[in-house]
């Protein structure tokens, strides 16, 4: 119900991009946020830093795509998540989408296949969890071409201040249940070791200053509210990790969804894994998926 209810409510006229020409506000930028010292639990939301003495990989910013060319943001033009084939564009590899590099262009340009000689795109695409690597029962959702759910980690980290999926990020959704009652979302980006740690620190610092925000009506023709809380007993994953619990509500649709988010820095890669369900999320599945995702890029 999580994915299905919101997907069928998507309006074809709404764009999830800022004004034309504005940069993507989720783009990984030069490091300005403080980075947690090695071996220190850096924030109340659950940052776990790497043991002292761990050497970080050289920082490297990548805006390459995995699954699509790095194109400006847009929306899925069909009201019920129509596949890229039916929308008249060349389909990307099954279940893979990439965040755009800029804002203001329709989604038709964001669904073409990237050049075959793009090593970062190929590496990140290969690193996304395959169907057999996700928790039992989850299958990739191949017909979702928008970032309706994939941008939630960036929104939480920014307390809802218009953040998008950072450019160069690849993401894949997995659903479980006849009515898609459970939704698992994985994102991968390669901003460099310092930027990955800074992203973890930013997420960890959200609480207690930010406890709620609202995503204004857009693709979904209704406001989406988010209430944030601590993630109890969050695991330490990768070189540094952070975790947040949240409840998403869409009053117009009478929809309430519970979610858990785990983010980790693994070398030069930033990983997020999020599980959403109308029932209590199965935390063991989320944590297993997060560990598997980090293991593939470590």
N, C-alpha and C positions, 0 to 999 in steps of 0.2 A: 504493500500500500504506500510505503514511503516514496519510492520512485514513481510508481504508476500514478498516484494521485496528483503529484506536482507536475509530472511530465504532461499529463493530459490537460493541465490548466495553462500550459505555456501559450502565450499569445504571440502570433506571428509579427505583430507590429512593434514589439518592444525590443530595445537594444540594450545589451549589458555592457556598453562602452561609454566612456566619457565623451565630451565634445570632440569633434574631429580635430586631429592634430595634437591633442594632449597625450603625453606619454602614459603608458600603462602604469598605474600607481602601485602595482604589485611587483614591478621589475626589481630584481636584485640590484642594489645600489652599492657604492663603496661603503666600507664599514664605518658606521658612526655609533652603533649601539655597543655598549660594554659587553665584553665576552667573559663568561664565567671562568674563574681560575680553575686549573686542572685539579680534579679531585674534590671539588666543592659543590654541594647542592646549592645552586645559585638562586632559586626563587621559589616562592610558595606554591606555584602551580606545578612544580615537579621537574625542574631541570636537574639532570644528573650529569655531571661532567666526567670526562675521561680521567683515568688514573694519571697521576703525575708522571711525566716523562714520555708521554705519547707524542710522537712527532706528527704534525699535521701535514697532509699533502699540500704541494704548492697551490696557491689560490689561482683559479682560472675561471673567468666568467664565460658562460656559453649561452648564446641565444639561439642555438640551432634547434630545429624541430625534430620530433620523433613521431612520425605518423602523418604530419602535415607540414607545409612550409610555414615559417614564422610570419604570419600575416596578421593584420589588424583584427580586433575583436568584433564579433557580430553575434547573431542569434540563430538558432535553428528555426527556419521559417515555417515549419509545420507545427500545428497546434498540439500534436501528440507524439513528438519525438520521431519523426520520420527519418529513415536511414538516409545517408548521403546519396545512395544510388537513386532513391526515389526523388530526391531534391534536385537531381540533374547534374551532380558533380561527381568526380571520380572518387571512389571510396578509399579511405585510408586503411591501413592494416587493421584487422578486426579488433575493435574495442579500444583503439589507441587514439588519443587526441592530444594536441599540443597547444599550449597557451600562445596567443598571438604576441607579436613584438610591439604592437602599437594599437591605438584605438581608432574606431570610426569607420570601419569598412564592413560590409555584409559578410555573413558566414560562408557564402559561396566561395570566397577566396581562401577560407581557412580549412578547406577539406581536401585540397589537392595533395598528392603524394610527394614527399621530399626527394631531392636528388639522391641517387643511390650511393654517391661518394661522400655522404655526410657521416663521418664516423661517430660523432656525438649522438646524432639521432639514432643511428643503428644500435649503439651501445645502450642508451637509455630505454629504447623500445624493447630490446632483448632482456633488459633487467626487470621490466614490469612482471608481476606475478602471472604465470600462465594458469589456465583453468585448473590443472591438477595441483598447483602449488598454493592456491587459495584454500582457506578452510573448507572442510567437507560441505558440499551442497551449494557452494557459491559458483556461479558461472558468469563469465564476462558478458556485459551488456553491450552488444555491438552496434546498436542503433542510436546511441546517445552521442550527439556531436557538439553539445553545448557544455559550458562549465557551471551549470546551475548548482551542482553540489561540490565540484572540485575546487571552487574558490572559497568555500567556507573556511578552511584553515587560515587562509590569508586574511579573510574578514575578521575572524576571531582575534588573530594577532594584532590587527589594526583597530580593534574595538568597533568594527563596522564602518570605518571612515573611507568607504569607497574602494577598498583594496580589490585587486584582481589577482588571478593566477599569475605568478611571475613569468615573464617571457622566457621561453625555452623549456618550460615545465611540460612533462608528459604526464598523462593521467589516464586511469582506467577505472571503470565502475564494474562491480560484481553484485549480482542480486541472488537472493535465496528465498524460496517460498513461492507457492503458486501465484500469489498476488504480489510478489516482490516485496514481501514484508520487511526484509532486511536488506540494507544497502551498504556495501563496503566500497570505499573509494581510496585508491592509492595515487599519490603524486610523487614524481621524481624530478629533481632539477640538479644541475651541476654548476653552482655558482662559485665554487672554490671553498677550501676548508674554512677560512675565516668567515666568509659570508654565511656558510651553512651553520656554523656555531652561533653567529650573531642572530640568525633567524630563530634558532632554538631559544636563545636568551630572550628575544623579543616576545615569543609566545609565552614563555615562562613568567614574564613580568606583567602579563595582562591582569591577572588577579593580584590583589583585591581591588585595584583601581577601577577596573571595568567589570561589571557584573551583568550588563545587559546592553543590547543595541537592537535596532530594527533595520532590516533591509527593505527599502521602499519598493512598492509595486513596480514590476518591470516585466521580465519574461512571464513570471507568475503575476496575474493581475490582482494581487493582494499583498499587503505587507506581511513580511516574515519576521517574527520576533525571535531573538536568541537570548536565553538566560544562561549565564556561565557559572560554573562552580568548580571546586577542586576535584581532582581525580584521585580518589583514595588509593594509597599504596601503588602509585604509578611505578612501573618497572624502569630500570636503567637499561637503555638500549643504545648501541653504537658508541660514538665518541662523546656524545652529549645528547640528552633527550629532555623533552618537556611533554606535559600531558594536561588536558582540560576536559571536563565533562560539560555537557550543555543540553538544553532542552529547546527545540525549535517549535514554534507554534505558528499556524496559519489560521487565524480565527475565521476568515471567510469560508475556508474549506472544512472547518471544524476538525483540523488536523493537529495533533501533538506528537512530536517525534523526539525520542531520547537519543543522545549521541555521546560518543567518547572519541577523543582525538589524541593520537600519539604522533609526535614529531621527533626526528633524530638527525643528527649530523653523523655521516659515515664517510670519513675522508673528505673529499671535495664535493660530496653529494648531500643534498637535503632531501629527506624522505618524510612524507606524512602518510598516515593510514588512519582512516576514520570509519567508524561503524555507526549506523543509524538504524533505529527500529522503533516501532510504536510500543513494543514491549521493552523490558529492560535489556540493553545490549548484552550480548554474550561476551564478556570481557576476555575470557580465555581465548576466544577466536580472534579478537582484535589483536591481542598481544602476540599470539602465534603468527598472525599475518605480518605484523610490524617487524618481528624478529626475522621472518623469512625475507621480507623486503630489504632489510638492512644487510642481511647475509649475502644477497645477490649483488650488492654494490660495494661491499667491504673489500 
